[in-house]
Structures are given as C-alpha cells and as structure tokens.
C-alpha cells in the first residue's frame, strides 16, 4: 500500500507547532532519509541522510525512541533531539531545539 502527501502539508503542520525560532522537526524514513523538514530545506529532501547520527542509528536498529545531544547534519550547531519511531510505519519523527535556546534563561539568570 502506498500513499502520496504533499510536503507542504507536513511543513505547514510543523510550522504551526514549532516551539520557537530555533526548533526543528523532521520526518525521516526508517533508513534515515529526510522526507520533510522544518524549517524547510527543499534541496535536502530525499537527499539528506541522517543515518550516521548516533541517535538515528539507535532507532534504525530497533529502538522505539532515542534522545540526546547531536550536531547533525555534520557541522550543525549543537541541539537536543528526541526521536521516536512511528508505530506501524517505517518512519521516524525527530524534534530538536538548539542548545543556546534551551539554556538561554539559565545563562541569563
């Protein structure tokens, strides 16, 4: 069984629930390939693979979820990410926030 959904559906949905300017949401295939990203990076869709990320590798290997610090794709600013496998589908959802944003209040105090 297959289905087609416009990327703009996910991008609009992700935009509506994004927590802040530095938050990121990704829908990945179970092999780590990016299907939808927010903020949107159209050039990377289908070509960007996060399969080398230790967190993504954990979920690919069968874990239901993985959380931790990451700097993926390579060279990106450090982020705290939480990944979950979508039960019944070969998909992974990743939600992340930049470290600077997470610790901004703590640093200010």
N, C-alpha and C positions, 0 to 999 in steps of 0.2 A: 504494500500500500504506500502510495506517495501523496504528497500534498504540496501545493505552492502557496506561499505567503509573501507578499511584498516586504522588502527590507524596511521600507518606510513605516510599516505597522509597528515593528519592534523598536525602531528609532524613536518614533513618536511616543510609544508607551514608555520606553526607558527615560526619555526626556521628562515626561510627566512625573516620574517617581524618583528622579535623581535627587540626592540629598544636598548636594552643593556643587560649587564650581569645579571642585577637584575630584568629584566622584566619577566612577566609571562602571559600566555594566557591559557584560559580554555574553553572547550566546555562542557556544562552541559546539562543534561536532565532538563526538566521543573520542576522536583521534587528535583533538586539539586545534583543528582548523577553525578560524573565526567565521561565523555566519552573520552576526550582527553585532555592532559595537556602538556604545555611546560614551563619549562623544563619537560621532560618526567619522570613520576614516574609510571612505568608499574605495580608495586604491588598495586597501589592505584586505577587503572582504574576499574570502576564499583563498587568498594567497598567504595571509598571515597565519603562521602556525605557532601555537604556544606549547607544543608538545614537549619542548625541552625544559619548560618550567617545572621545578620540583613539585609544586602544588598540583599542576595539571597532570603530571605523571602519576601522582598518587591516585587521582580519580580515574584516569585511564586504566590503571592497574586493578581497579575494582572497588576502591573506597567510595562510600556514599558522599563523603564531603572532605574538604581539606581547608585549613585556614593558616595564615601566616604572612610573613613579610616577603615581598617579591619586588623585583626590578625588571619585570618582563613587560614588553619585549626588551631585549638587551639594550642597556644604556638608559632605560626609562628611569624617572625619579622613583625612589622607594615608595611602596604602597603597602597597605594592609589589605589583604584579599581574603574573601570567603567564597569557596567554590562548592557547588552541590551538583550531583548527578541528578538528572530528571528521570524519575522512576518510570519505566515503561517506554522510554525513548532514548535513542543514542545521542543524548545532548548533555551539556554541562552549562550551568549558569554561574557566572562569576560577578561578584560585586566587590568593588575596591574603593579605597579612599586614600589620598595622599598623606604621607606621614606628617608633613608640615601642617596640613589642615587638622589632622587628628590631635596633634599636640599644641596647636596654637593657643588655646585657652590656658593650658598648663604652663606654657612658656610665658604668657602674659602675666600670670599670677606669680 
